[in-house]
Amino acid sequence: MKKIPFFDYPALFRLYQTEFVEAFQSASGRGAFIMQKDLEDFEATLAGYTGARHAIGVADGTMALLIGLRSAGIGPGDEVMVPSHTFVASAAAVHHAGATPVLIDCGEDHLMDVASAAKSITSRTRAIMPVQLNGRVANMDAICALAAERGLTIVEDSCQALGAKFRGKHAGRFGVAGAFSFYPSKTLGCFGDGGAIITDDDVIAESARTLRDHGRGKSGKVETWGYNSRLDNIQAALLNVKFRYYDQEIARRRSIARQYHERLKDIAELRLPPSPDSEPDHFDIFQNYEIEAEDRDGLKAHLQDRGIGTIIQWGGYTIHQFEKLGLGGNVPYTERMTQRYLLLPMNVSVDDEAVAYIGDTIARFYRRENA
Ligand SMILES: *Cc1c(COP(=O)(O)O)cnc(C)c1O
């Protein structure tokens, strides 16, 4: 039996092992650990890649969101709209900024539903946090139009979408600030936690640099209560290696998605993400391949028995279902989806043969063949 893990963590190191070791030796040998040249180089590369004026490395994606929100002036008394189908970190960042997350439904694309957002605006709504989930950017024409009409700030959770575009514009660039995560299983993953903020706004950039380093301004004087939330220089050095292969890795992910689409598109019990290139406005990077499936739990067990690892994002819960956080929310599509959604293996160590085997195994499940 073939064994296809959902994610192969040791492969992250194996892929570019020699270059990683060199980068580690170089930075360590220089004693370059905190806020050194490798971090500056990484920030310059990230800014250049996305087209943003500034990129600021921080400790992780959650802190990128929190620092982005605070730098954008979001705080106590404000409501921020966040989709319910996201990692709890999106809402946690709003909470820790002192504001209140308001949960919004998603649509068939599993991204924020604009009509649900429009209905949830109150006199206290200050911001929208679209979450560019699974490596796809939401329809930002509609979200930006709503924000402009109602005077709302956009802070983007683009933690899953580095390199994804909507109408040629990079994820993270539609609002005043965008957040990225370099958690190991993210498309650009480091060897631990890491994150970054991008922005075109000089004042927000300055604030983010201050907040990530204990509130210390350029002069070294403390100007506000800050955090210890810097991206380690070693992690930046490793990310500089990975960035060289990033476009190549995205191309591979898109090829896997194309193959999944071809193999699964005629199975009526499934809803698939759009195939790459099927929609000219979208350039998706496939952080994940999230399908909806009838008898999802049966399918998951069938795949597991045949050596194929799948996961249900965030354990099968969306944020409105965490009663102890007390958020609630009127999110009917999301509610139904939690019974149906499933992630298939999607990363550069999945080869064409594995995709074929996964496709055949899913097809046999719905034909009720016991092979
Ligand atoms: C990964 C992720 C985050 C947070 O990232 P960390 O680096 O783990 O803090 C936030 N939002 C979404 C949608 C994510 O997938």
The ligand as a Tripos MOL2 file, in Angstrom:
@<TRIPOS>MOLECULE
LIG
   15    15     1     0     0
SMALL
NO_CHARGES

@<TRIPOS>ATOM
      1 C1         -1.3740   30.4030    9.9350 C.3       1 LIG1
      2 C2         -2.4550   31.3770   10.0390 C.ar      1 LIG1
      3 C3         -2.4330   32.4680   10.9280 C.ar      1 LIG1
      4 C4         -1.4240   32.6990   12.0030 C.3       1 LIG1
      5 O1         -0.1950   32.2720   11.8000 O.3       1 LIG1
      6 P1          0.8800   31.9180   12.9310 P.3       1 LIG1
      7 O2          2.1500   32.2220   12.2070 O.co2     1 LIG1
      8 O3          0.7120   30.4680   13.2440 O.co2     1 LIG1
      9 O4          0.6730   32.8000   14.0970 O.co2     1 LIG1
     10 C5         -3.4640   33.3790   10.8750 C.ar      1 LIG1
     11 N1         -4.4660   33.2420   10.0190 N.ar      1 LIG1
     12 C6         -4.5380   32.2070    9.1620 C.ar      1 LIG1
     13 C7         -5.6710   32.1260    8.2120 C.3       1 LIG1
     14 C8         -3.5480   31.2370    9.1570 C.ar      1 LIG1
     15 O5         -3.6590   30.1910    8.3280 O.3       1 LIG1
@<TRIPOS>BOND
     1     1     2 1
     2     2     3 ar
     3     2    14 ar
     4     3     4 1
     5     3    10 ar
     6     4     5 1
     7     5     6 1
     8     6     7 2
     9     6     8 1
    10     6     9 1
    11    10    11 ar
    12    11    12 ar
    13    12    13 1
    14    12    14 ar
    15    14    15 1
@<TRIPOS>SUBSTRUCTURE
     1 LIG1         1 GROUP 0 **** ****
